[in-house]
Protein backbone atom coordinates (compact mmCIF):
# COMPACT_ATOMS: atom_id res chain seq x y z
CA UNK A 1 0.00 0.00 0.00
CA UNK A 2 2.94 2.33 0.62
CA UNK A 3 3.74 2.44 -3.12
CA UNK A 4 0.08 2.94 -4.07
CA UNK A 5 -0.20 5.77 -1.56
CA UNK A 6 2.40 7.74 -3.55
CA UNK A 7 -0.40 8.33 -6.06
CA UNK A 8 -2.87 9.38 -3.39
CA UNK A 9 -2.49 8.79 0.35
CA UNK A 10 -6.24 8.21 0.64
CA UNK A 11 -6.42 5.20 -1.72
CA UNK A 12 -8.80 2.62 -0.28
CA UNK A 13 -8.13 -1.09 -0.06
CA UNK A 14 -10.96 -1.66 -2.55
CA UNK A 15 -9.46 0.73 -5.11
CA UNK A 16 -6.04 -0.85 -4.62
CA UNK A 17 -7.51 -4.34 -5.11
CA UNK A 18 -9.30 -3.28 -8.30
CA UNK A 19 -6.11 -1.69 -9.64
CA UNK A 20 -4.14 -4.87 -8.91
CA UNK A 21 -6.83 -7.05 -10.56
CA UNK A 22 -6.71 -4.94 -13.72
CA UNK A 23 -2.91 -5.12 -13.64
CA UNK A 24 -2.94 -8.90 -13.25
CA UNK A 25 -5.03 -9.22 -16.42
CA UNK A 26 -2.75 -6.94 -18.47
CA UNK A 27 -2.30 -6.66 -21.34
CA UNK A 28 -5.75 -8.23 -21.76
CA UNK A 29 -8.90 -6.37 -20.85
CA UNK A 30 -10.40 -6.80 -17.41
CA UNK A 31 -14.22 -6.64 -17.60
CA UNK A 32 -15.69 -4.31 -15.00
CA UNK A 33 -18.49 -6.82 -14.32
CA UNK A 34 -15.93 -9.29 -12.99
CA UNK A 35 -14.97 -7.12 -10.05
CA UNK A 36 -18.61 -6.32 -9.34
CA UNK A 37 -19.11 -10.01 -8.63
CA UNK A 38 -15.67 -10.69 -7.18
CA UNK A 39 -15.85 -7.92 -4.57
CA UNK A 40 -19.64 -7.93 -4.13
CA UNK A 41 -20.03 -4.24 -4.92
CA UNK A 42 -22.69 -2.26 -6.71
CA UNK A 43 -22.31 -0.77 -10.17
CA UNK A 44 -22.32 2.71 -8.56
CA UNK A 45 -19.39 1.79 -6.31
CA UNK A 46 -17.57 0.28 -9.28
CA UNK A 47 -18.15 3.42 -11.35
CA UNK A 48 -16.74 5.61 -8.56
CA UNK A 49 -13.69 3.36 -8.32
CA UNK A 50 -13.11 3.45 -12.08
CA UNK A 51 -13.49 7.25 -12.10
CA UNK A 52 -11.01 7.57 -9.24
CA UNK A 53 -8.48 5.24 -10.91
CA UNK A 54 -8.90 6.66 -14.42
CA UNK A 55 -8.74 10.17 -15.84
CA UNK A 56 -12.45 10.80 -15.26
CA UNK A 57 -13.77 13.37 -12.85
CA UNK A 58 -15.03 11.93 -9.57
CA UNK A 59 -17.06 13.55 -6.80
CA UNK A 60 -15.30 14.50 -3.59
CA UNK A 61 -17.46 16.50 -1.25
CA UNK A 62 -18.64 19.57 -3.15
CA UNK A 63 -15.89 19.30 -5.76
CA UNK A 64 -15.26 17.09 -8.76
CA UNK A 65 -11.61 16.06 -8.85
CA UNK A 66 -9.60 14.61 -11.72
CA UNK A 67 -8.87 10.90 -11.51
CA UNK A 68 -5.41 9.44 -11.17
CA UNK A 69 -4.80 8.12 -14.69
CA UNK A 70 -3.90 4.54 -13.71
CA UNK A 71 -6.51 2.74 -15.80
CA UNK A 72 -8.65 3.47 -18.83
CA UNK A 73 -12.18 2.25 -19.39
CA UNK A 74 -13.42 1.39 -22.85
CA UNK A 75 -16.81 0.24 -24.07
CA UNK A 76 -16.52 -3.28 -25.50
CA UNK A 77 -17.03 -3.25 -29.27
CA UNK A 78 -18.95 -6.57 -29.33
CA UNK A 79 -21.12 -5.89 -26.27
CA UNK A 80 -21.86 -2.23 -25.63
CA UNK A 81 -23.14 -3.02 -22.12
CA UNK A 82 -19.69 -4.25 -21.12
CA UNK A 83 -16.87 -1.97 -19.98
CA UNK A 84 -13.30 -3.22 -20.35
CA UNK A 85 -10.51 -1.88 -18.17
CA UNK A 86 -6.84 -1.56 -19.11
CA UNK A 87 -3.75 -0.14 -17.41
CA UNK A 88 -2.39 3.13 -18.75
CA UNK A 89 1.37 3.66 -19.13
CA UNK A 90 1.37 5.31 -15.70
CA UNK A 91 -0.62 2.38 -14.31
CA UNK A 92 1.78 -0.18 -15.82
CA UNK A 93 4.74 1.56 -14.21
CA UNK A 94 3.03 1.65 -10.82
CA UNK A 95 1.90 -1.97 -11.12
CA UNK A 96 5.47 -3.05 -11.93
CA UNK A 97 6.72 -1.19 -8.84
CA UNK A 98 4.14 -2.88 -6.62
CA UNK A 99 4.90 -6.33 -8.01
CA UNK A 100 8.67 -5.82 -7.63
CA UNK A 101 8.15 -4.80 -3.99
CA UNK A 102 6.03 -7.89 -3.35
CA UNK A 103 8.64 -10.15 -4.91
CA UNK A 104 11.35 -8.70 -2.63
CA UNK A 105 9.40 -9.72 0.49
N, C-alpha and C positions, 0 to 999 in steps of 0.2 A: 504494500500500500504506500510505502514511503515514496517510491518512484512515481506512482500514479498521482500522488499528492503534489508533485511538482507542477502538474498541469493546473490543478485546483485543489487547495487543501480541504475543500468541503466535499470531495467526491464520496459518494456513498458506496457501501459494499455491493449493492445491487448494480449500480452503474459500472463499477469495476468488474463485476462478474460478467455483465453483458459485453463489455469491451473485450475481455479475455476470451469469451465464447466466439465473438466475431473474429478475433485474431487467430484462434485455433482452427477456424474453417478456411482461413486465407490460403491461397488466393481465390478460393471458391466463395460464392455468395453464401451468406448465412440468412435464412428466412426469418423475418421478425416473428412470425407465428410460432416458431420453435421456442423462442425464449418466453413467449406468453405462457405456453404449456409447461416448459421446464421449470420456470420460477413461480408459476401460479399467480401471475399478475394480470391486471386488466389491460385492455388496449390503450386506455388513457395513460396509465403508468408507463407503458412501453413507449408511447409517443413522446412523453416528457423525457424519458431516458435517451431516446434517439435524438431529440432536439438538443439536449444537453451535450451529448457526445459528438454531434455533427456540427455543421456550420449554421444550423437554423437558429432562429431566435427562440428563447424559452422564457417563460414567465418566472420572475423572482420578485416577490412582493408586488410593488406597484410598477416595477420596471420590466422591460423585456431585454434580456441580455443575449449577446451573441454566444453561440455554442463554442465548443472547444476544438472542432476540426479533426477529430480522431477517426470518425467513420463517415461514410456517405451512404445515404439511403436512395435506392432506385426502384421505381415501379418495375415489376417483372413484365417482360414483353409478352410472354405467353399467357399470363394470368394477371390481369390488371388489379385484382384484389390483393395480390401478394406484394410485399415490400422486401427487397433483398438488401442486405447490409454488407458493406465492404470496408476494409481499412483504407484510410488515406495514407499518403506518404508519411505524414506526421504520426499517424496511428501505427504504421508499420515500425517506425523507428522506436516509438515508445514500447510497443509490444516486444520487440527484440530486446530492449533494455530490461524489461520485466522478466522475460524468459531467461536471460543470461544471469540475472540475480538469483532466480530460483534454482538454476543449475549449480551455482556456486555453493548453495547451502547443503 
